Amino acid sequence: VSTQSTGRIMELKDNVQSSPLHVRTPLIYSAPLSKLAERPVYLKLENTQPSGSFKLRGIGNSCQIAVKNGATHLICSSGGNAGMATAYAAKRLGVRATVFTMDGL
């Protein structure tokens, strides 16, 4: 590993945030579902995550660990919510990402 590469890896490690990449999402009471269930029902609005789904919680954590351990390029095989979460995490962490999708997507 060259000195330049080592410097870049250290810079990337400094970019890894100690806080999670996901945000706190609202929890709202649902009157119709509560009536139907005959008990209080609350909805956790994970669609308000920056990547659009709950996937950012786990994938963001995995990406942070990978970058902290020296990864400079993240690879994902999903064009759906997991792919979106990986791309978002890579951007926030300052590394490259490649997301593979199936033909036709």
Secondary structure as UniProt FT lines:
FT   HELIX           3..15
FT   STRAND          27..29
FT   HELIX           31..37
FT   STRAND          42..44
FT   HELIX           46..48
FT   TURN            50..51
FT   HELIX           55..68
FT   TURN            69..70
FT   STRAND          73..76
FT   HELIX           81..93
FT   STRAND          96..99
FT   TURN            103..104
//
